[in-house]
Amino acid sequence: MELRHLRYFIAVAESLSFTKGAQKLHLAQPSLTRQIKDLEEEIGVRLLDRTKPRVTLTAEGTSFLLDAKRVLDLSEQIVESVQRLSRHESVPLNIGYVANLFYDLLPVTLASFQRSFPTVPINLFDMTCGDQFRALEAGKIDLGFVGLREPIEERGLHFRSIASYETVAALQKSHPLAKKPVITLKELKAMFFIGMSEASYPGYRRWLTKTCQKAGFSPKVLQDAEIERTLIQAVAAGLGVALLADQVKKLPHEDVVFRPISPKVMTESCITWKADHPASALKAYINIVSDRGTRMR
């Protein structure tokens, strides 16, 4: 099987027509039909259903289409990378992230990326989610590791959901509820909440309000913190409780305990970027993070 076979199959699969596929490829239709048949015979799987008036994809063909696109994308990225190397070019990839909260994804995805793109420099910027949005708009970073999807959609940015984390309640260690293994969300109704500021974490207050309203109450927010450490300190001081993704447990949290809540609430985490047509290096890293995030769910 050669790369041209993949291109031929993709052309037919996307148009669901041998005629349109041949026109797109500037090939004679009989030749294209023969090539697709050769491909199916070589791999021993029927990819297209030709029994209907219109060509359709089999279940195997649908799966093969996704992988074929991935292979072609990678081949293009490899060619571009070696061409840049030949021209002694090295455009850096600038990535924003929230410190301490992406230990699971950053090291493994960056290592995988550099194996394919060893000549591409990587710059990491420790930023709040709000700072990442502003840096994306200003063109200072290419990709951001942020949280909720609503603020991303409101800004018209591209994004992919990469993970979903269980939400936990953060309480002062001496609080009576800290003795319970699981806390019912309604049990927090009478308490003050410590939130994250809109400037640092766009959409957090709306998420908190919706989460609590599903349990039948509106949260009383005493104050907003700019960074997670400040929030943890406020909770440790007994000023209130907080709802956060369980990743926050990776931060130092003396005098604070984290407890699962019931009913269970999942917190989404996304990556986002601005370009309509991302450069090959950025596109490759997006795919790596997406694939890794899916496996970790």
C-alpha positions as CSV (number, residue, x, y, z in Angstrom):
1,M,0.0,0.0,0.0
2,E,1.3,3.4,-1.0
3,L,0.4,6.9,0.1
4,R,-1.3,7.5,-3.2
5,H,-3.8,4.7,-2.4
6,L,-4.7,6.6,0.8
7,R,-5.2,9.8,-1.2
8,Y,-7.4,8.0,-3.7
9,F,-9.5,6.4,-1.0
10,I,-9.9,9.7,0.9
11,A,-11.1,11.5,-2.3
12,V,-13.8,8.9,-2.9
13,A,-14.8,8.6,0.8
14,E,-15.2,12.3,1.3
15,S,-17.2,12.8,-1.9
16,L,-19.0,9.4,-1.8
17,S,-18.6,9.4,-5.5
18,F,-16.0,7.8,-7.8
19,T,-16.8,10.5,-10.5
20,K,-16.2,13.4,-8.1
21,G,-13.2,11.7,-6.6
22,A,-11.7,11.2,-10.1
23,Q,-12.3,14.8,-11.0
24,K,-10.7,16.0,-7.8
25,L,-7.6,13.9,-8.4
26,H,-7.5,14.5,-12.2
27,L,-7.7,10.8,-12.9
28,A,-9.8,8.7,-15.2
29,Q,-12.6,7.1,-13.2
30,P,-11.9,3.5,-14.3
31,S,-8.3,4.0,-13.1
32,L,-9.5,5.3,-9.7
33,T,-12.0,2.4,-9.3
34,R,-9.2,-0.1,-10.0
35,Q,-6.9,1.6,-7.5
36,I,-9.5,1.4,-4.7
37,K,-10.3,-2.2,-5.5
38,D,-6.6,-3.0,-5.4
39,L,-6.4,-1.3,-2.0
40,E,-9.3,-3.3,-0.6
41,E,-7.9,-6.6,-2.0
42,E,-4.5,-5.8,-0.5
43,I,-5.8,-5.2,3.0
44,G,-8.5,-7.8,2.7
45,V,-11.3,-5.5,3.9
46,R,-14.3,-3.9,2.0
47,L,-14.1,-0.2,2.6
48,L,-16.9,1.0,0.3
49,D,-20.4,-0.2,-0.3
50,R,-21.2,0.0,-4.0
51,T,-24.5,-1.9,-3.9
52,K,-26.6,1.3,-3.4
53,P,-27.2,4.0,-6.0
54,R,-24.8,6.1,-4.0
55,V,-21.4,5.0,-2.7
56,T,-21.3,4.6,1.1
57,L,-18.7,3.8,3.6
58,T,-18.7,0.5,5.5
59,A,-18.0,0.6,9.2
60,E,-14.4,-0.4,8.4
61,G,-14.2,2.3,5.8
62,T,-15.3,5.0,8.2
63,S,-12.5,3.9,10.6
64,F,-10.0,3.6,7.8
65,L,-10.8,7.1,6.6
66,L,-9.8,8.6,10.0
67,D,-6.6,6.7,10.1
68,A,-5.8,7.4,6.5
69,K,-6.1,11.2,7.1
70,R,-3.9,10.9,10.1
71,V,-1.2,9.1,8.1
72,L,-1.3,11.7,5.3
73,D,-1.2,14.5,7.8
74,L,1.9,13.0,9.4
75,S,3.6,12.4,6.1
76,E,3.1,16.1,5.2
77,Q,4.4,17.2,8.6
78,I,7.5,15.0,8.2
79,V,8.2,16.5,4.7
80,E,7.7,20.1,6.0
81,S,9.9,19.4,9.0
82,V,12.8,18.1,6.9
83,Q,12.4,21.0,4.4
84,R,12.6,23.5,7.3
85,L,15.7,21.6,8.5
86,S,17.2,21.9,5.1
87,R,16.5,25.7,5.1
88,H,17.8,26.0,8.7
89,E,14.4,27.3,9.8
90,S,13.1,26.7,13.3
91,V,9.8,28.4,14.1
92,P,9.1,27.9,17.8
93,L,5.9,26.5,19.2
94,N,4.6,28.7,22.1
95,I,2.4,27.0,24.6
96,G,0.5,28.4,27.6
97,Y,-0.5,26.3,30.6
98,V,-1.7,26.5,34.2
99,A,1.3,25.6,36.4
100,N,1.0,22.4,38.4
101,L,-2.3,21.3,36.8
102,F,-1.1,19.6,33.7
103,Y,1.7,17.3,34.9
104,D,-0.1,14.3,33.4
105,L,-0.2,15.7,29.9
106,L,2.6,18.1,29.3
107,P,5.7,15.9,29.8
108,V,4.4,12.9,27.7
109,T,2.9,15.0,24.9
110,L,6.0,17.2,24.6
111,A,8.3,14.2,24.5
112,S,6.2,12.6,21.8
113,F,6.1,15.8,19.8
114,Q,9.8,16.3,19.9
115,R,10.4,12.8,18.6
116,S,8.6,13.8,15.4
117,F,9.7,17.4,15.3
118,P,13.2,17.5,16.9
119,T,14.1,20.8,15.3
120,V,11.1,22.8,16.5
121,P,11.9,24.8,19.7
122,I,9.2,24.8,22.4
123,N,8.5,27.7,24.7
124,L,6.3,27.1,27.8
125,F,4.5,30.0,29.5
126,D,3.0,29.6,33.0
127,M,-0.3,31.6,32.7
128,T,-3.8,31.6,34.2
129,C,-6.6,30.7,31.8
130,G,-7.5,34.4,31.3
131,D,-3.9,35.3,30.5
132,Q,-3.8,32.5,28.0
133,F,-6.9,33.9,26.2
134,R,-5.3,37.3,26.0
135,A,-2.0,35.9,24.8
136,L,-3.8,33.9,22.1
137,E,-5.6,37.0,20.8
138,A,-2.3,38.9,20.8
139,G,-0.5,36.1,19.0
140,K,2.0,35.6,21.8
141,I,1.2,31.9,22.2
142,D,0.0,29.3,19.7
143,L,-1.9,27.0,22.1
144,G,-3.4,27.2,25.5
145,F,-4.3,24.6,28.1
146,V,-7.5,26.0,29.6
147,G,-10.6,24.7,31.3
148,L,-14.2,25.3,30.4
149,R,-15.4,25.3,26.8
150,E,-18.0,28.1,27.1
151,P,-15.5,31.0,27.4
152,I,-13.6,29.5,24.4
153,E,-16.7,29.3,22.2
154,E,-17.6,32.9,23.2
155,R,-14.3,34.1,21.8
156,G,-14.7,32.1,18.6
157,L,-11.5,30.1,19.2
158,H,-10.9,26.6,18.0
159,F,-10.7,24.0,20.8
160,R,-10.7,20.3,21.7
161,S,-11.8,18.7,24.9
162,I,-8.9,16.7,26.2
163,A,-9.9,15.5,29.6
164,S,-12.7,15.4,32.2
165,Y,-11.9,15.5,35.9
166,E,-14.0,14.7,38.9
167,T,-15.0,17.8,40.9
168,V,-14.1,17.8,44.6
169,A,-15.0,20.1,47.5
170,A,-12.1,21.7,49.3
171,L,-12.7,22.3,53.0
172,Q,-10.7,23.3,56.1
173,K,-9.4,20.1,57.7
174,S,-11.1,20.9,61.0
175,H,-14.6,21.4,59.4
176,P,-17.2,18.9,60.5
177,L,-17.9,17.9,56.9
178,A,-14.2,17.0,56.4
179,K,-14.8,13.8,58.3
180,K,-17.2,12.5,55.7
181,P,-15.8,10.4,52.8
182,V,-18.3,12.0,50.3
183,I,-20.1,15.3,50.7
184,T,-23.6,15.9,49.3
185,L,-23.6,19.2,47.4
186,K,-26.7,20.4,49.3
187,E,-24.7,20.2,52.5
188,L,-22.7,23.2,51.3
189,K,-25.8,25.4,50.9
190,A,-25.3,27.4,54.1
191,M,-21.6,27.9,53.6
192,F,-19.5,30.7,51.9
193,F,-17.7,29.8,48.7
194,I,-14.2,30.9,47.6
195,G,-14.2,31.2,43.8
196,M,-11.8,32.0,41.0
197,S,-11.9,35.4,39.5
198,E,-13.3,36.1,36.0
199,A,-10.1,37.7,34.9
200,S,-8.0,34.6,35.8
201,Y,-10.6,31.9,35.1
202,P,-13.3,33.1,32.7
203,G,-16.6,31.2,33.1
204,Y,-15.8,29.8,36.6
205,R,-18.5,31.8,38.4
206,R,-21.2,30.7,35.9
207,W,-20.0,27.1,36.2
208,L,-20.2,27.3,40.0
209,T,-23.6,28.8,39.9
210,K,-25.0,26.3,37.5
211,T,-23.5,23.4,39.5
212,C,-25.0,24.6,42.8
213,Q,-28.4,25.5,41.2
214,K,-28.8,21.9,40.1
215,A,-28.6,21.0,43.7
216,G,-31.3,23.6,44.6
217,F,-29.4,26.6,45.8
218,S,-27.2,29.5,44.7
219,P,-23.7,29.8,46.1
220,K,-22.8,32.6,48.4
221,V,-19.3,33.7,47.1
222,L,-17.3,35.5,49.8
223,Q,-14.3,36.3,47.6
224,D,-12.6,35.4,44.4
225,A,-9.0,34.3,44.1
226,E,-6.6,35.0,41.2
227,I,-4.6,31.8,41.5
228,E,-5.3,28.3,43.0
229,R,-2.8,28.7,45.8
230,T,-4.6,31.8,47.1
231,L,-7.9,29.9,47.0
232,I,-6.3,27.0,49.0
233,Q,-5.0,29.5,51.6
234,A,-8.4,31.0,52.0
235,V,-10.0,27.6,52.5
236,A,-7.3,26.7,55.0
237,A,-8.0,29.9,56.9
238,G,-11.7,28.8,57.2
239,L,-13.1,31.5,55.1
240,G,-15.2,29.1,53.0
241,V,-15.3,26.1,50.8
242,A,-14.5,25.7,47.1
243,L,-15.4,23.4,44.2
244,L,-12.5,22.5,41.9
245,A,-11.2,19.8,39.6
246,D,-9.5,17.1,41.5
247,Q,-6.2,18.0,39.8
248,V,-5.9,20.8,42.5
249,K,-4.9,18.0,44.9
250,K,-1.5,18.2,43.3
251,L,-0.9,21.6,44.9
252,P,0.4,21.9,48.5
253,H,-2.7,21.9,50.7
254,E,-1.8,21.9,54.4
255,D,-4.9,22.2,56.6
256,V,-7.2,21.5,53.6
257,V,-8.9,18.3,52.6
258,F,-10.6,17.4,49.4
259,R,-13.7,15.3,49.3
260,P,-15.8,13.9,46.3
261,I,-19.2,15.4,46.0
262,S,-22.6,13.8,45.3
263,P,-24.1,13.9,42.8
264,K,-20.8,13.5,40.9
265,V,-19.8,16.6,38.8
266,M,-17.2,16.4,36.0
267,T,-15.1,19.4,35.1
268,E,-13.9,19.7,31.5
269,S,-10.5,20.7,30.4
270,C,-9.7,21.9,26.8
271,I,-6.9,23.1,24.6
272,T,-7.5,26.1,22.4
273,W,-5.9,27.9,19.5
274,K,-6.6,30.8,17.2
275,A,-5.4,29.9,13.7
276,D,-8.0,28.7,11.2
277,H,-5.2,26.7,9.5
278,P,-2.7,25.8,12.1
279,A,0.9,25.2,11.1
280,S,1.9,21.6,10.8
281,A,3.9,21.6,14.1
282,L,0.9,23.0,16.0
283,K,-1.5,20.7,14.3
284,A,0.7,17.7,15.1
285,Y,0.8,18.7,18.8
286,I,-2.9,19.2,18.9
287,N,-3.4,15.7,17.7
288,I,-0.9,14.3,20.1
289,V,-2.6,16.0,23.1
290,S,-6.0,15.0,21.9
291,D,-5.0,11.3,21.5
292,R,-3.3,11.2,24.8
293,G,-6.1,13.0,26.6
294,T,-8.7,10.5,25.2
295,R,-6.6,7.5,26.5
296,M,-6.4,9.1,30.0
297,R,-10.2,9.6,30.4
